[in-house]
Amino acid sequence: MNEQSVWECDDLRREIFSYLRTEPQFSCVDCKKVLVWDKNVEPHLKIPYLYGRDNGYYCIKCWGKYIPMSRHPCIIS
């Protein structure tokens, strides 16, 4: 079977695409950015409870918004 005949067969094409993921494994609770599809897409953290926010996975950018000292970083001289 050549490649063209495989893709012309509707039943076979449907079977092949049924194995592909339609939803990400993990997405950011806050901004809904995809964090993990089959591999890591964005750096992320799993946070059990974050200052009144939901349990779940957060991208680094959203995680930084909820840390109290993130707007005033500690500078050690």
C-alpha positions in Angstrom: 0.0 0.0 0.0 1.4 3.4 -0.9 1.0 6.5 1.2 -1.7 8.0 -1.1 -3.9 5.0 -0.9 -3.7 4.9 2.9 -4.9 8.5 3.2 -7.7 8.0 0.7 -9.2 5.2 2.8 -11.6 6.9 5.2 -11.8 4.0 7.7 -8.0 3.6 7.9 -7.5 7.4 8.3 -10.1 7.6 11.0 -8.4 4.7 12.9 -5.0 6.4 12.6 -6.3 9.8 13.9 -8.1 8.1 16.8 -4.8 7.5 18.4 -3.8 11.2 18.4 -4.4 13.4 21.5 -7.2 16.0 21.2 -6.7 17.6 24.6 -3.5 18.6 26.3 -2.3 16.5 29.3 -1.9 19.7 31.4 -2.9 23.3 30.9 -2.5 26.3 33.1 -5.4 26.8 35.4 -5.2 30.5 35.1 -4.5 31.4 31.4 -5.3 28.0 29.8 -1.9 27.8 28.1 -0.9 24.3 27.0 1.9 23.1 29.4 2.2 19.4 28.4 1.0 17.8 25.2 3.1 14.7 24.7 6.2 16.5 25.9 6.8 19.6 28.0 5.7 22.7 26.0 6.1 25.4 28.7 7.9 25.4 32.1 5.3 24.8 34.8 4.6 24.0 38.4 2.0 21.8 40.1 0.6 23.8 43.0 -1.6 22.1 45.5 -3.1 25.4 46.9 -1.9 28.9 45.9 -3.1 31.8 47.9 -6.8 31.0 47.5 -6.4 29.8 43.9 -7.4 26.3 42.6 -5.3 23.3 42.8 -3.5 22.4 39.6 -0.8 23.3 37.1 0.4 26.9 36.6 2.8 28.3 34.0 5.7 30.2 35.5 4.2 33.6 34.4 0.8 33.0 36.2 2.5 31.4 39.2 4.6 34.6 39.6 1.5 36.8 39.7 0.3 35.2 42.9 3.5 35.2 44.9 3.3 38.1 47.4 7.0 39.2 47.0 7.1 38.7 43.2 6.6 42.4 42.6 9.2 43.3 45.2 12.1 40.9 44.7 14.7 40.6 47.4 18.0 42.2 46.4 21.0 41.1 48.4 24.0 43.3 48.1 
